[in-house]
Amino acid sequence: MSRGIRFSPIVVDGLDTVFYCWCRIKSSMVDFEESFRVCKPQDFWLFTNEEKRYTEFVSRYVKPAKYITVSLRSRELFRWGVFEVRAKLPRVSGGPMLWFGFELDDLFGGGVIHFMWHCDRGVLKAFAGNFISRVEMNLTRYLPNDISSNYHFYKIVHREGLALWYIDEKLRAMAILGTGSTRESTILYNGNPYTIGFTKDVPSSMLPILLDIDGGDIEKSFEWPDIHPWDLRVSEGNPRTTLYLDLFVDHSDTTLRNHHVEKEIVSAPFPGTLEQKEILFAAEDGGLLIIENFANNQWFEYETVRIEGKKLYSIPIRDKGIMNRIVFKSSVPTKIIESQAILQ
């Protein structure tokens, strides 16, 4: 049975019952650049049970000078896992990269679904894929302004065929996980309210988590402040978790629900690869609802449904296109009552 990762077992049994730890340092041997060392997690992730205020514990995760990487890897693997950490992301000139989320082995071997924060550049990215091919999505535009001074939540949900990244409970990225040779790993949609990517090198369904401090100016020590085991929660997930996605105005953080339409409105796309897909839609007045499929970098009409006003429609999508979206052409200026995609 999965124990998951949470503070209670750590405070009772210790960090090393939950994490492995290894480090990379410069080698002192001729003709060798680096040395790989097995370490103790508690030598680098330092915390107490004292609170500055409720749930704000005294804690820090450090990478000493001369160290290239300090890596914490969970002993447990998580099948279709759910990862969440509450953290401050520090900005430091010459600072390292912080990797957190799911990764089977170093350098993306075996699969990754994680975040990367670059302390020097102030860039947050999401990665999904494997050794051969992976997609890299820039999430910096979605960040609040106070990420270094205040806590925010960073969450990953890994389910069969899809990974999702959240910042403060807002869905900000999705990666369609597949394999084959039909397309390269790429970004399919890059805008608001989220980014959608595709990787052709599917990660393992069972992955441990990592908390890495990597690179930067190794002549200087580095500290990731105010990150405590209490702030980390990881568990196994459901491979067929149902997704209820509000549909948004294309390239906007505005939902179609309650949006006023003069003539025509286009939604942001959503993944089309899951087994079951359904559109819920209703408007005050009638019009045409067009469901479109994405193929070869363009949109094609899949189905057109004539909509009557004040009537809720449930429309299944039976194809397996990479992405779908809707276009609503209203007969008169009107307001959308409901617009949602349900995926499983």
Secondary structure by P-SEA (a helix, b strand, c coil): ccccccaaaaaaccccccbbbbbccccccccccbbbbbbbccccccccccccccccccccccccccccbbbbbbccccccbbbbbbbbbbbbccbbbbbbcccccccccccccbbbbccccbbbbbbbbcccbbbbbbcccccccccccbbbbbbbbbcccbbbbbcccccccccccccccccccccccccccbbbbbbccccccbbbbbbccccccccbbbbbcccccccbbbbbbbcccccccccccccccccccccccccccccccccccccbbbbbbcccbbbbbbbbbbccccccccbbbbbbccbbbbbbbcccccccbbbbbbcccccccbbbbbcc
